[in-house]
Amino acid sequence: MNSRRKKRLTLAVALIAGVAGIASLLLYALNSNLNLFFTPHEIVNGKKDTGEKPEIGQRIRVGGMVTVGTMVRDPDSLHVEFEIHDAFGGAITVTFDDLLPDLFREGQGIVAQGVLIKPDTIQATEVLAKHDENYMPPEVAEAMGQTHEKLDYSEQKKTEGYQYQ
């Protein structure tokens, strides 16, 4: 093999090794920032199709309804704990050490992102509250010629008219 072919082969091998190294670093970075979505039932019992449960220390997202009567606030700090559940009977505890969103309340749907610290407890770094998809700001409703609240036009009200109290 002459020196020109050796240089080309060395350059090709170095190029392939560099691309492989960059690809592996990129995949590692993407994998460490991956947040898998689970429901409370899937955290407790595992995914339906694979039976896979999240591991303690894993970053996950969990969505569900805030269970009424389970919210406990620390009066000296922003720490709050509450339970969320889903339609399948799963329930987990969420702890959060920051301000909750304005739309947050018991009985409301939320998505919490954080780290699983116990098999049934997540330490949330972010809590997102779901708003009503039928909501329309009053200004937009007026611009579209609609009313902000849905009116009840039952047969009784049509015949009797509205009575103000």
RONU-939573 format. One record per atom (N, C-alpha, C, O): atom name; residue in three letters; x, y, z; residue number from 1. Coordinates in steps of 0.1 Angstrom, whole numbers. Example, Ala and Ser with C-alpha at 12.3 -4.5 7.8 and 13.67 -1.06 7.14 Angstrom:
 at  aa     X     Y     Z   i
  N ALA   132   -57    78   1
 CA ALA   123   -45    78   1
  C ALA   132   -33    78   1
  O ALA   142   -33    85   1
  N SER   128   -22    71   2
 CA SER   137   -11    71   2
  C SER   129     0    79   2
  O SER   134    11    80   2
//
This chain:
 at  aa     X     Y     Z   i
  N MET     9   -12     0   1
 CA MET     0     0     0   1
  C MET     9    12     0   1
  O MET    19    13     8   1
  N ASN     6    22    -9   2
 CA ASN    14    33    -9   2
  C ASN    10    44     1   2
  O ASN    -1    42     8   2
  N SER    18    54     3   3
 CA SER    15    64    13   3
  C SER     2    72    11   3
  O SER    -5    76    20   3
  N ARG    -2    74    -2   4
 CA ARG   -14    81    -5   4
  C ARG   -26    73     0   4
  O ARG   -36    79     5   4
  N ARG   -26    60    -3   5
 CA ARG   -37    51     2   5
  C ARG   -38    50    17   5
  O ARG   -49    50    23   5
  N LYS   -27    50    23   6
 CA LYS   -26    50    38   6
  C LYS   -32    62    44   6
  O LYS   -40    62    54   6
  N LYS   -29    74    38   7
 CA LYS   -35    86    43   7
  C LYS   -50    87    41   7
  O LYS   -58    91    50   7
  N ARG   -55    82    30   8
 CA ARG   -70    82    27   8
  C ARG   -76    72    37   8
  O ARG   -87    75    42   8
  N LEU   -70    60    39   9
 CA LEU   -76    51    48   9
  C LEU   -76    56    62   9
  O LEU   -86    55    69   9
  N THR   -66    63    67  10
 CA THR   -65    69    80  10
  C THR   -75    80    81  10
  O THR   -82    81    92  10
  N LEU   -77    88    71  11
 CA LEU   -87    99    71  11
  C LEU  -101    93    72  11
  O LEU  -109    98    79  11
  N ALA  -104    82    64  12
 CA ALA  -117    76    64  12
  C ALA  -120    70    78  12
  O ALA  -131    72    83  12
  N VAL  -111    63    84  13
 CA VAL  -113    57    97  13
  C VAL  -115    68   107  13
  O VAL  -124    66   116  13
  N ALA  -107    78   107  14
 CA ALA  -109    89   117  14
  C ALA  -122    96   115  14
  O ALA  -129   100   125  14
  N LEU  -127    98   103  15
 CA LEU  -140   104   100  15
  C LEU  -151    95   105  15
  O LEU  -160   100   111  15
  N ILE  -150    83   103  16
 CA ILE  -161    73   107  16
  C ILE  -161    73   123  16
  O ILE  -171    73   129  16
  N ALA  -149    73   129  17
 CA ALA  -148    72   144  17
  C ALA  -154    85   149  17
  O ALA  -160    85   160  17
  N GLY  -151    97   143  18
 CA GLY  -156   110   148  18
  C GLY  -171   110   147  18
  O GLY  -178   115   156  18
  N VAL  -177   106   136  19
 CA VAL  -191   106   134  19
  C VAL  -198    96   144  19
  O VAL  -208   100   150  19
  N ALA  -192    85   146  20
 CA ALA  -197    75   156  20
  C ALA  -197    81   170  20
  O ALA  -206    80   178  20
  N GLY  -186    88   174  21
 CA GLY  -184    94   187  21
  C GLY  -195   105   189  21
  O GLY  -201   106   200  21
  N ILE  -197   114   179  22
 CA ILE  -207   124   180  22
  C ILE  -221   119   181  22
  O ILE  -229   123   189  22
  N ALA  -224   108   173  23
 CA ALA  -237   102   174  23
  C ALA  -239    96   188  23
  O ALA  -250    97   193  23
  N SER  -229    89   193  24
 CA SER  -231    83   207  24
  C SER  -233    94   217  24
  O SER  -241    92   226  24
  N LEU  -226   105   217  25
 CA LEU  -227   116   226  25
  C LEU  -241   122   225  25
  O LEU  -248   125   235  25
  N LEU  -246   124   213  26
 CA LEU  -259   129   210  26
  C LEU  -270   120   216  26
  O LEU  -279   125   222  26
  N LEU  -269   107   213  27
 CA LEU  -279    98   219  27
  C LEU  -279    98   234  27
  O LEU  -289    97   240  27
  N TYR  -267    98   240  28
 CA TYR  -266    99   255  28
  C TYR  -272   111   260  28
  O TYR  -280   110   270  28
  N ALA  -270   123   254  29
 CA ALA  -276   135   259  29
  C ALA  -291   135   257  29
  O ALA  -299   139   266  29
  N LEU  -296   129   246  30
 CA LEU  -311   128   244  30
  C LEU  -317   119   254  30
  O LEU  -328   121   259  30
  N ASN  -310   108   257  31
 CA ASN  -316    98   266  31
  C ASN  -316   103   281  31
  O ASN  -325   100   288  31
  N SER  -307   111   285  32
 CA SER  -307   116   298  32
  C SER  -317   127   300  32
  O SER  -321   130   312  32
  N ASN  -322   134   290  33
 CA ASN  -332   144   291  33
  C ASN  -346   138   287  33
  O ASN  -355   146   286  33
  N LEU  -347   126   285  34
 CA LEU  -360   119   282  34
  C LEU  -369   119   294  34
  O LEU  -365   113   304  34
  N ASN  -381   124   292  35
 CA ASN  -391   123   303  35
  C ASN  -403   114   297  35
  O ASN  -410   117   288  35
  N LEU  -405   102   304  36
 CA LEU  -415    93   299  36
  C LEU  -428    97   307  36
  O LEU  -428   101   318  36
  N PHE  -440    96   300  37
 CA PHE  -453    99   306  37
  C PHE  -459    87   312  37
  O PHE  -459    76   305  37
  N PHE  -464    88   324  38
 CA PHE  -471    77   330  38
  C PHE  -484    82   337  38
  O PHE  -485    94   339  38
  N THR  -493    73   339  39
 CA THR  -505    76   347  39
  C THR  -502    71   361  39
  O THR  -493    63   362  39
  N PRO  -510    75   371  40
 CA PRO  -507    70   384  40
  C PRO  -509    54   385  40
  O PRO  -502    48   392  40
  N HIS  -518    49   377  41
 CA HIS  -520    35   377  41
  C HIS  -508    28   371  41
  O HIS  -504    17   376  41
  N GLU  -502    33   361  42
 CA GLU  -490    27   355  42
  C GLU  -478    28   364  42
  O GLU  -469    19   363  42
  N ILE  -477    38   372  43
 CA ILE  -466    39   382  43
  C ILE  -467    28   392  43
  O ILE  -457    22   396  43
  N VAL  -479    26   397  44
 CA VAL  -481    16   407  44
  C VAL  -481     2   402  44
  O VAL  -475    -7   408  44
  N ASN  -488    -1   390  45
 CA ASN  -489   -14   385  45
  C ASN  -481   -17   373  45
  O ASN  -480   -29   368  45
  N GLY  -475    -7   367  46
 CA GLY  -467   -10   354  46
  C GLY  -475    -7   342  46
  O GLY  -488    -7   342  46
  N LYS  -468    -5   331  47
 CA LYS  -475    -3   318  47
  C LYS  -483   -15   314  47
  O LYS  -480   -26   317  47
  N LYS  -494   -12   307  48
 CA LYS  -504   -23   304  48
  C LYS  -497   -33   294  48
  O LYS  -499   -45   296  48
  N ASP  -490   -28   284  49
 CA ASP  -485   -38   274  49
  C ASP  -472   -44   278  49
  O ASP  -470   -56   275  49
  N THR  -463   -37   285  50
 CA THR  -450   -43   289  50
  C THR  -448   -46   304  50
  O THR  -439   -53   307  50
  N GLY  -457   -41   312  51
 CA GLY  -455   -42   327  51
  C GLY  -444   -34   333  51
  O GLY  -441   -36   344  51
  N GLU  -438   -25   324  52
 CA GLU  -427   -17   329  52
  C GLU  -431    -7   339  52
  O GLU  -441     1   336  52
  N LYS  -424    -6   350  53
 CA LYS  -426     4   360  53
  C LYS  -414    14   360  53
  O LYS  -403    10   357  53
  N PRO  -416    27   363  54
 CA PRO  -405    36   364  54
  C PRO  -396    32   376  54
  O PRO  -401    27   386  54
  N GLU  -383    35   375  55
 CA GLU  -374    32   385  55
  C GLU  -373    44   394  55
  O GLU  -375    56   390  55
  N ILE  -369    42   407  56
 CA ILE  -367    53   416  56
  C ILE  -355    61   411  56
  O ILE  -345    55   408  56
  N GLY  -357    74   411  57
 CA GLY  -346    83   406  57
  C GLY  -348    87   391  57
  O GLY  -341    95   386  57
  N GLN  -358    81   385  58
 CA GLN  -361    83   370  58
  C GLN  -369    96   369  58
  O GLN  -378    98   377  58
  N ARG  -366   104   359  59
 CA ARG  -373   116   356  59
  C ARG  -386   112   348  59
  O ARG  -384   105   337  59
  N ILE  -397   116   352  60
 CA ILE  -410   112   346  60
  C ILE  -420   123   346  60
  O ILE  -418   133   353  60
  N ARG  -430   122   338  61
 CA ARG  -442   130   338  61
  C ARG  -453   122   342  61
  O ARG  -455   110   337  61
  N VAL  -462   127   350  62
 CA VAL  -474   120   354  62
  C VAL  -486   129   353  62
  O VAL  -485   141   357  62
  N GLY  -497   123   348  63
 CA GLY  -509   131   347  63
  C GLY  -521   125   354  63
  O GLY  -522   112   354  63
  N GLY  -529   133   360  64
 CA GLY  -541   127   367  64
  C GLY  -549   139   373  64
  O GLY  -546   150   371  64
  N MET  -559   135   380  65
 CA MET  -568   144   387  65
  C MET  -564   145   402  65
  O MET  -560   135   408  65
  N VAL  -563   158   407  66
 CA VAL  -560   160   421  66
  C VAL  -571   155   430  66
  O VAL  -583   159   428  66
  N THR  -568   146   439  67
 CA THR  -578   140   447  67
  C THR  -583   150   458  67
  O THR  -575   157   464  67
  N VAL  -596   152   459  68
 CA VAL  -602   162   468  68
  C VAL  -599   158   482  68
  O VAL  -601   147   486  68
  N GLY  -594   168   490  69
 CA GLY  -591   166   504  69
  C GLY  -578   161   507  69
  O GLY  -575   158   519  69
  N THR  -569   160   498  70
 CA THR  -555   154   500  70
  C THR  -544   165   500  70
  O THR  -533   161   503  70
  N MET  -547   177   497  71
 CA MET  -537   187   496  71
  C MET  -533   192   510  71
  O MET  -542   196   518  71
  N VAL  -520   192   513  72
 CA VAL  -515   196   526  72
  C VAL  -504   206   523  72
  O VAL  -494   203   516  72
  N ARG  -506   218   528  73
 CA ARG  -496   229   527  73
  C ARG  -488   231   540  73
  O ARG  -493   230   551  73
  N ASP  -475   234   538  74
 CA ASP  -467   238   549  74
  C ASP  -468   252   552  74
  O ASP  -466   260   543  74
  N PRO  -473   257   564  75
 CA PRO  -475   271   566  75
  C PRO  -463   280   566  75
  O PRO  -464   292   564  75
  N ASP  -451   274   567  76
 CA ASP  -439   282   568  76
  C ASP  -431   282   555  76
  O ASP  -421   289   554  76
  N SER  -435   275   545  77
 CA SER  -428   274   532  77
  C SER  -438   272   521  77
  O SER  -450   272   523  77
  N LEU  -433   270   509  78
 CA LEU  -441   268   497  78
  C LEU  -444   253   495  78
  O LEU  -450   249   486  78
  N HIS  -438   245   504  79
 CA HIS  -440   230   502  79
  C HIS  -454   226   503  79
  O HIS  -462   230   512  79
  N VAL  -458   218   493  80
 CA VAL  -472   213   493  80
  C VAL  -472   198   488  80
  O VAL  -463   194   480  80
  N GLU  -480   190   494  81
 CA GLU  -482   176   490  81
  C GLU  -496   174   487  81
  O GLU  -505   179   494  81
  N PHE  -499   166   477  82
 CA PHE  -512   162   473  82
  C PHE  -512   149   466  82
  O PHE  -501   144   461  82
  N GLU  -523   143   464  83
 CA GLU  -524   130   458  83
  C GLU  -532   132   444  83
  O GLU  -541   140   443  83
  N ILE  -527   125   434  84
 CA ILE  -534   125   422  84
  C ILE  -539   110   419  84
  O ILE  -532   101   423  84
  N HIS  -550   109   411  85
 CA HIS  -555    96   408  85
  C HIS  -559    96   393  85
  O HIS  -560   107   387  85
  N ASP  -562    84   388  86
 CA ASP  -567    83   375  86
  C ASP  -580    75   375  86
  O ASP  -584    70   385  86
  N ALA  -585    72   363  87
 CA ALA  -598    65   362  87
  C ALA  -596    50   365  87
  O ALA  -606    43   367  87
  N PHE  -584    45   365  88
 CA PHE  -582    31   367  88
  C PHE  -579    27   382  88
  O PHE  -576    16   385  88
  N GLY  -580    37   391  89
 CA GLY  -578    35   405  89
  C GLY  -564    37   410  89
  O GLY  -562    35   422  89
  N GLY  -555    40   402  90
 CA GLY  -541    43   407  90
  C GLY  -541    56   414  90
  O GLY  -547    66   410  90
  N ALA  -532    57   424  91
 CA ALA  -531    70   431  91
  C ALA  -516    71   436  91
  O ALA  -511    61   441  91
  N ILE  -510    83   434  92
 CA ILE  -497    86   439  92
  C ILE  -497    99   446  92
  O ILE  -505   108   444  92
  N THR  -486   101   454  93
 CA THR  -484   114   461  93
  C THR  -474   123   453  93
  O THR  -464   118   448  93
  N VAL  -477   136   452  94
 CA VAL  -469   145   445  94
  C VAL  -464   155   456  94
  O VAL  -473   161   463  94
  N THR  -451   158   457  95
 CA THR  -446   168   465  95
  C THR  -440   179   456  95
  O THR  -434   176   446  95
  N PHE  -442   192   460  96
 CA PHE  -438   203   452  96
  C PHE  -434   214   461  96
  O PHE  -440   217   471  96
  N ASP  -423   221   458  97
 CA ASP  -417   231   466  97
  C ASP  -416   245   460  97
  O ASP  -407   252   461  97
  N ASP  -427   248   452  98
 CA ASP  -427   261   445  98
  C ASP  -441   266   445  98
  O ASP  -450   259   450  98
  N LEU  -444   277   438  99
 CA LEU  -457   282   436  99
  C LEU  -465   274   427  99
  O LEU  -460   270   416  99
  N LEU  -477   270   431 100
 CA LEU  -486   263   422 100
  C LEU  -492   272   412 100
  O LEU  -494   284   414 100
  N PRO  -496   267   400 101
 CA PRO  -502   276   390 101
  C PRO  -516   281   395 101
  O PRO  -522   275   404 101
  N ASP  -520   292   389 102
 CA ASP  -533   298   393 102
  C ASP  -545   289   391 102
  O ASP  -554   290   399 102
  N LEU  -544   281   381 103
 CA LEU  -556   272   378 103
  C LEU  -556   260   386 103
  O LEU  -565   252   384 103
  N PHE  -546   258   394 104
 CA PHE  -545   245   403 104
  C PHE  -556   246   413 104
  O PHE  -558   256   420 104
  N ARG  -563   235   415 105
 CA ARG  -573   233   426 105
  C ARG  -576   218   426 105
  O ARG  -574   210   417 105
  N GLU  -582   214   438 106
 CA GLU  -585   200   440 106
  C GLU  -596   196   430 106
  O GLU  -605   204   427 106
  N GLY  -596   184   425 107
 CA GLY  -605   180   415 107
  C GLY  -602   183   401 107
  O GLY  -609   180   391 107
  N GLN  -591   190   399 108
 CA GLN  -586   195   386 108
  C GLN  -576   186   380 108
  O GLN  -568   179   387 108
  N GLY  -575   185   367 109
 CA GLY  -565   177   360 109
  C GLY  -552   184   360 109
  O GLY  -551   196   357 109
  N ILE  -541   177   362 110
 CA ILE  -528   183   362 110
  C ILE  -518   173   355 110
  O ILE  -520   162   354 110
  N VAL  -506   179   352 111
 CA VAL  -495   171   347 111
  C VAL  -483   176   356 111
  O VAL  -480   188   357 111
  N ALA  -476   167   362 112
 CA ALA  -465   170   371 112
  C ALA  -452   163   365 112
  O ALA  -453   152   361 112
  N GLN  -441   171   364 113
 CA GLN  -429   166   359 113
  C GLN  -419   166   371 113
  O GLN  -418   176   378 113
  N GLY  -412   155   372 114
 CA GLY  -402   154   383 114
  C GLY  -395   141   384 114
  O GLY  -394   134   374 114
  N VAL  -390   138   396 115
 CA VAL  -383   126   398 115
  C VAL  -390   117   408 115
  O VAL  -396   121   418 115
  N LEU  -391   104   405 116
 CA LEU  -397    94   413 116
  C LEU  -388    92   425 116
  O LEU  -377    87   423 116
  N ILE  -393    95   438 117
 CA ILE  -384    93   449 117
  C ILE  -388    81   458 117
  O ILE  -380    76   466 117
  N LYS  -400    76   456 118
 CA LYS  -405    64   463 118
  C LYS  -414    57   452 118
  O LYS  -417    63   442 118
  N PRO  -417    44   454 119
 CA PRO  -426    38   444 119
  C PRO  -439    44   441 119
  O PRO  -445    42   431 119
  N ASP  -444    53   451 120
 CA ASP  -457    59   449 120
  C ASP  -456    74   452 120
  O ASP  -466    80   454 120
  N THR  -444    80   451 121
 CA THR  -442    94   454 121
  C THR  -433   101   443 121
  O THR  -422    95   440 121
  N ILE  -437   112   438 122
 CA ILE  -429   120   429 122
  C ILE  -426   133   434 122
  O ILE  -435   140   440 122
  N GLN  -413   137   434 123
 CA GLN  -409   151   438 123
  C GLN  -409   159   425 123
  O GLN  -401   158   416 123
  N ALA  -420   168   424 124
 CA ALA  -422   175   412 124
  C ALA  -413   188   411 124
  O ALA  -411   194   421 124
  N THR  -408   190   399 125
 CA THR  -401   202   396 125
  C THR  -410   212   388 125
  O THR  -407   224   388 125
  N GLU  -420   207   382 126
 CA GLU  -430   216   375 126
  C GLU  -444   209   376 126
  O GLU  -445   197   375 126
  N VAL  -454   218   378 127
 CA VAL  -468   214   378 127
  C VAL  -475   222   369 127
  O VAL  -475   234   369 127
  N LEU  -482   216   359 128
 CA LEU  -490   222   349 128
  C LEU  -505   219   352 128
  O LEU  -509   207   353 128
  N ALA  -513   229   353 129
 CA ALA  -528   227   356 129
  C ALA  -535   228   342 129
  O ALA  -532   237   334 129
  N LYS  -545   220   340 130
 CA LYS  -553   219   328 130
  C LYS  -564   229   330 130
  O LYS  -571   230   340 130
  N HIS  -566   237   319 131
 CA HIS  -578   246   319 131
  C HIS  -589   240   311 131
  O HIS  -587   230   304 131
  N ASP  -601   245   313 132
 CA ASP  -612   241   306 132
  C ASP  -611   244   291 132
  O ASP  -608   255   287 132
  N GLU  -612   234   282 133
 CA GLU  -610   236   268 133
  C GLU  -622   244   262 133
  O GLU  -620   249   251 133
  N ASN  -632   246   269 134
 CA ASN  -643   254   264 134
  C ASN  -642   269   268 134
  O ASN  -650   277   264 134
  N TYR  -632   272   276 135
 CA TYR  -630   286   281 135
  C TYR  -627   295   269 135
  O TYR  -619   291   260 135
  N MET  -633   307   270 136
 CA MET  -630   317   260 136
  C MET  -629   330   267 136
  O MET  -638   334   274 136
  N PRO  -618   338   266 137
 CA PRO  -618   351   273 137
  C PRO  -629   360   269 137
  O PRO  -634   359   257 137
  N PRO  -634   368   278 138
 CA PRO  -646   376   275 138
  C PRO  -644   385   262 138
  O PRO  -654   387   255 138
  N GLU  -632   390   261 139
 CA GLU  -630   399   249 139
  C GLU  -631   392   236 139
  O GLU  -637   397   226 139
  N VAL  -626   379   236 140
 CA VAL  -628   371   224 140
  C VAL  -642   367   221 140
  O VAL  -647   367   210 140
  N ALA  -649   364   232 141
 CA ALA  -663   360   231 141
  C ALA  -671   372   225 141
  O ALA  -680   370   217 141
  N GLU  -669   384   230 142
 CA GLU  -676   396   225 142
  C GLU  -673   398   210 142
  O GLU  -681   402   203 142
  N ALA  -660   397   207 143
 CA ALA  -656   399   193 143
  C ALA  -663   389   184 143
  O ALA  -665   392   172 143
  N MET  -665   377   189 144
 CA MET  -671   366   180 144
  C MET  -687   367   181 144
  O MET  -693   359   175 144
  N GLY  -692   376   190 145
 CA GLY  -706   377   191 145
  C GLY  -713   366   199 145
  O GLY  -724   363   198 145
  N GLN  -705   360   208 146
 CA GLN  -710   349   217 146
  C GLN  -710   355   231 146
  O GLN  -704   365   234 146
  N THR  -717   347   240 147
 CA THR  -717   351   254 147
  C THR  -706   343   261 147
  O THR  -703   332   256 147
  N HIS  -702   348   272 148
 CA HIS  -691   341   279 148
  C HIS  -696   329   286 148
  O HIS  -689   319   286 148
  N GLU  -708   329   291 149
 CA GLU  -713   317   298 149
  C GLU  -724   311   289 149
  O GLU  -730   318   281 149
  N LYS  -725   298   290 150
 CA LYS  -735   291   282 150
  C LYS  -748   293   289 150
  O LYS  -749   291   301 150
  N LEU  -758   296   281 151
 CA LEU  -771   299   287 151
  C LEU  -780   286   287 151
  O LEU  -778   278   278 151
  N ASP  -788   285   297 152
 CA ASP  -797   273   298 152
  C ASP  -811   277   292 152
  O ASP  -818   285   298 152
  N TYR  -814   270   281 153
 CA TYR  -827   273   274 153
  C TYR  -836   261   276 153
  O TYR  -840   255   266 153
  N SER  -839   257   288 154
 CA SER  -848   246   290 154
  C SER  -863   251   287 154
  O SER  -865   263   286 154
  N GLU  -871   241   284 155
 CA GLU  -885   244   280 155
  C GLU  -892   252   291 155
  O GLU  -900   261   288 155
  N GLN  -890   249   304 156
 CA GLN  -896   256   315 156
  C GLN  -892   271   315 156
  O GLN  -901   279   317 156
  N LYS  -880   274   312 157
 CA LYS  -875   288   312 157
  C LYS  -881   295   300 157
  O LYS  -883   307   301 157
  N LYS  -883   288   289 158
 CA LYS  -888   295   277 158
  C LYS  -903   299   279 158
  O LYS  -907   310   275 158
  N THR  -910   291   286 159
 CA THR  -925   294   288 159
  C THR  -927   303   299 159
  O THR  -936   312   299 159
  N GLU  -919   302   310 160
 CA GLU  -921   311   322 160
  C GLU  -913   324   321 160
  O GLU  -917   334   327 160
  N GLY  -902   324   314 161
 CA GLY  -894   336   314 161
  C GLY  -884   335   326 161
  O GLY  -886   326   334 161
  N TYR  -875   344   327 162
 CA TYR  -865   344   338 162
  C TYR  -871   352   349 162
  O TYR  -877   362   348 162
  N GLN  -869   346   361 163
 CA GLN  -873   353   373 163
  C GLN  -861   357   381 163
  O GLN  -853   348   385 163
  N TYR  -859   369   384 164
 CA TYR  -847   374   391 164
  C TYR  -850   374   406 164
  O TYR  -861   377   411 164
  N GLN  -840   370   413 165
 CA GLN  -841   369   428 165
  C GLN  -833   379   434 165
  O GLN  -832   380   447 165
//
